Amino acid sequence: MSKDKRPELQHWSDIATLGIFFVVATLIGLGIGLYLDGLFKTSPWLTIIFLFFGIAAGFKNFFEVMKRESREP
């Protein structure tokens, strides 16, 4: 692969992974919430709280990647 195509490929691979990052962050938050609800018998409150934390982490990551990609030429 030529050197001039490498930055473009990196750009598209960063954008393609956004969906994966968002889903993984959400599932991690959900998993932590389910585990803690089982541990403390507080169902469904900790699951809901940590699900929202996971969604917020996914959005934070999304905006960070988009900000970084918009700065690069």
PEDA-V952488 format. One record per pair of residues at least 12 apart in sequence whose ideal C-beta (glycine too) atoms are under 10 Angstrom apart, sorted by the first residue. I is the first residue (numbers start at 0). J is the second residue. D is the distance in whole Angstrom. If there is no record, write none. Layout:
<<I & J & D> <I & J & D>>
This chain:
<<6 & 71 & 8> <6 & 72 & 8> <9 & 68 & 10> <9 & 71 & 9> <10 & 68 & 6> <10 & 71 & 7> <10 & 72 & 10> <11 & 68 & 10> <13 & 64 & 6> <13 & 65 & 9> <13 & 67 & 8> <13 & 68 & 6> <13 & 71 & 9> <14 & 64 & 7> <14 & 65 & 8> <14 & 68 & 7> <16 & 60 & 10> <16 & 64 & 8> <17 & 57 & 9> <17 & 60 & 8> <17 & 61 & 6> <17 & 64 & 6> <17 & 65 & 8> <17 & 68 & 9> <18 & 57 & 10> <18 & 61 & 9> <20 & 56 & 9> <20 & 57 & 7> <20 & 59 & 10> <20 & 60 & 5> <20 & 61 & 7> <20 & 63 & 10> <20 & 64 & 8> <21 & 53 & 9> <21 & 54 & 8> <21 & 56 & 9> <21 & 57 & 4> <21 & 58 & 8> <21 & 60 & 7> <21 & 61 & 6> <22 & 53 & 10> <22 & 57 & 8> <23 & 53 & 9> <23 & 56 & 9> <23 & 57 & 8> <23 & 60 & 9> <24 & 52 & 9> <24 & 53 & 5> <24 & 54 & 7> <24 & 55 & 8> <24 & 56 & 4> <24 & 57 & 4> <24 & 58 & 9> <24 & 59 & 8> <24 & 60 & 6> <24 & 61 & 9> <25 & 49 & 10> <25 & 50 & 7> <25 & 51 & 10> <25 & 52 & 9> <25 & 53 & 4> <25 & 54 & 5> <25 & 55 & 10> <25 & 56 & 8> <25 & 57 & 5> <25 & 58 & 10> <26 & 50 & 9> <26 & 53 & 7> <26 & 57 & 10> <27 & 49 & 9> <27 & 52 & 9> <27 & 53 & 6> <27 & 56 & 8> <27 & 57 & 9> <28 & 46 & 9> <28 & 48 & 9> <28 & 49 & 5> <28 & 50 & 5> <28 & 51 & 7> <28 & 52 & 5> <28 & 53 & 2> <28 & 54 & 7> <28 & 55 & 8> <28 & 56 & 7> <28 & 57 & 8> <29 & 46 & 7> <29 & 47 & 10> <29 & 49 & 7> <29 & 50 & 5> <29 & 51 & 10> <29 & 52 & 10> <29 & 53 & 6> <29 & 54 & 9> <30 & 46 & 9> <30 & 49 & 8> <30 & 50 & 10> <30 & 53 & 9> <31 & 45 & 8> <31 & 46 & 9> <31 & 48 & 10> <31 & 49 & 5> <31 & 50 & 9> <31 & 52 & 8> <31 & 53 & 8> <32 & 44 & 9> <32 & 45 & 5> <32 & 46 & 4> <32 & 47 & 7> <32 & 48 & 6> <32 & 49 & 3> <32 & 50 & 6> <32 & 51 & 9> <32 & 52 & 8> <32 & 53 & 8> <33 & 45 & 8> <33 & 46 & 5> <33 & 49 & 8> <33 & 50 & 9> <34 & 46 & 9> <34 & 49 & 9> <35 & 48 & 9> <35 & 49 & 7> <36 & 48 & 10> <36 & 49 & 9>>
